[in-house]
Amino acid sequence: MAAAAPAAAQDIAITNARLVIGDGSAPVEGGTVVVRGGKVVAAGAGVAVPAGVERVDAEGRWVTPGLVAAFSRVGLVEVDAVSGTNDRSATRSRFSAGLDIAPALNPMGSPVAVNRAGGVTRAIVAPGSSSSLFAGQGAVVDLGDDNDMVTRARALQFVAFGEAGSSKAGGSRAATFLLFREQLLAARSYARNPAALAEWGNDALLQRADAEALVRVIDGTTPLFVRVDRASDILNVLKLKGEFPAMKLVLVGATDGWLVARDIAAANVPVILSPLSDLPDSFERLAATQSNAGRLKDAGVDVSVGVFDDDDAHKMGYATQYAGNLVGLARVPGASGLSWDEAFASISSAPARAVGMEASIGSLRPGRAGDVVIWDDDPLELGSRPVAVWIDGKAQSLTTRQDRLRDRYANPQEGALPKAYDR
């Protein structure tokens, strides 16, 4: 059965909008956003609509940039419990840092459409784990209805510290930090003399592909996303920047981050967190609190809100609820949350900054990708849904496999089974 042809980019002007730029600024009433050639060319109040550009009247609805999922496994997982559909981890591979998830991504997987229908247009996708400490190289993807979802391959390297890291390194945090440091030093040696790798023999800490990937971490080309929760572990991770000063760190999780918020801010390291990590469910999360995001933000940390440890392949649209919860929390006496503008930026422009792509995605500032969403109500309210989505200026279908199943079996009749849907 022939696949549907990809939609062409549209030159559009969405007018009469309650317009959210996504950079932390306040919404603009009666705003207009103009997209031409797949890019935003203008957005704000009093924007003129060029001749020949299709007008879309938002009728006063909220119009925002598409959401950027800050940490996900979309495209790597179809059914979590079925190994044949799950490319999240490569625990039996001899490679680690050199693993590249891009060839494993499946743009036709049902989670892509589900998340797109929730307003997610881009996602930062990280691998789960490997046989060693470093998990491999993640990617930034778009969720468009086509067969090419990779926006930037090898966009990040992922490593887990804490309890998960110690289990890979030999059973203790001491072993974790030693293995981490030794592997980076081995990569540095490889960069200075690539021919020496052949002399290391079977006892080499790294394969060639791993060493090449870690060289890009050391020189700052590839951001290093570090899953870490305990405050003492966070401090030790930050100290590593002293030995590898060009390394660009991003903390993922940071459940106890508020305890060392000033240190994180002083190191200028962004944090991706889940507001639902608010219970002391392990010994490395004993200081968990709903106020983590607000306290980090108050200290000057660049905070992104992500969906992880919570169906990070299928339900990335939960990020709007998580961000909305932080807005409500700001009104609770004694608690710390985010303003509405800060909360929306935490699921749009802040994740883009974390992965070094703020000039390309994450907001409706000129030059960014034409990823635009029209919502039926306030996007941070639980019951709100997108009514229209564009990715790179291309109108997207909001129909999912679940919608087709609902329609197929909504009114079952006796006799032959319903015909299969088109695709």
Summary of the structure (lengths in Angstrom):
residues: 423
radius of gyration: 22.3
end to end distance: 7.8
largest distance: 73.1
contacts: 1512
relative contact order: 0.17
helix: 30%
strand: 23%
